[in-house]
Amino acid sequence: MAIDLLTFKTLLRLSGEGRLTGDALVLGRQNFLTAGSGDKRMQRQLPIYQQMLVEAGFDIALDKIIDPDGFCDSFFRILGFNRIDYMDVSGYEGANVIHDLNKPLPARLIGRYDFIFDGGTTEHVFDVPQAFENYDLALRTGGSLLAVNPANNWPGHGFYQFGPEVVWSYWRDVKNYKVHQCTINAMRDWYSRKQIVIAPPEARAMQRDHKLRSQLGDGIQLLVYLVEKSKEAVRRSSAQQSDYRAEWQRG
């Protein structure tokens, strides 16, 4: 998993807003797309990473936050967290928390974290409902989940691509989380100039939003969302698609 420019800028922005504090769980060891790459296009992105650091107020050289092994541990340390754990299904990349997200969360991890970062893990987990339940259990009340997952045009990347229905009909309506961000971003739109903000379903027809279809470009599109665990109680026992739920209520 890699910290591309879009994700990099998103994390820098949240750090500047004071949202990246406390104990964090990063899903997978993250690296930089450019690190160790012989791709000249990727190498040309290095100055953009540096520019983003400067614009975010970080007086640090980019090479100081790219670890010798290519991973991003040094980058996460400057963002403001007290402690950072890295979870993976295997220890092959050096994660210090080994757990298969297809399985229930161990008791020792329940309520342990203030922030979870999913920079491209959930699409590789077959049992997504179990993974979501694990994230919820791992977070303390008031904790946040930032996720960046494929939404369109990346069908061979993992098991799934995700739509905004997940954010509103699961995280908000089932788990009672507060939604701070729900957007679809082109992976190459580093500065989010064409970011599509997804309104809640009561303000739009999720399934029949033909305008959204025309807005999506040809490149890889990512669902980016930030949700906050505001209460322990849940409203519904299972997620139902918002358009159909509205039809049932009308009927």
HELIX and SHEET records of a PDB file:
HELIX    1   1 LEU A    5  GLY A   16  1                                  12    
HELIX    2   2 LYS A   40  GLN A   43  1                                   4    
HELIX    3   3 LEU A   46  GLU A   55  1                                  10    
HELIX    4   4 LEU A   62  LYS A   64  5                                   3    
HELIX    5   5 ASP A   73  ARG A   77  1                                   5    
HELIX    6   6 ALA A  107  LEU A  109  5                                   3    
HELIX    7   7 THR A  122  HIS A  124  5                                   3    
HELIX    8   8 VAL A  128  ALA A  138  1                                  11    
HELIX    9   9 GLU A  165  GLU A  165  1                                   1    
HELIX   10  10 VAL A  166  ARG A  172  3                                   7    
HELIX   11  11 PRO A  201  ALA A  203  5                                   3    
HELIX   12  12 HIS A  210  GLN A  215  1                                   6    
HELIX   13  13 SER A  242  ARG A  250  1                                   9    
SHEET    1   A 2 ALA A   2  ILE A   3  0                                        
SHEET    2   A 2 ASN A  31  PHE A  32  1                                        
SHEET    1   B 8 VAL A  97  ILE A  98  0                                        
SHEET    2   B 8 ARG A  83  ASP A  88  1                                        
SHEET    3   B 8 ASP A  23  LEU A  27  1                                        
SHEET    4   B 8 TYR A 113  ASP A 118  1                                        
SHEET    5   B 8 LEU A 139  ASN A 152  1                                        
SHEET    6   B 8 GLN A 221  GLU A 228 -1                                        
SHEET    7   B 8 LYS A 178  ALA A 186 -1                                        
SHEET    8   B 8 ILE A 196  VAL A 197 -1                                        
END                                                                             
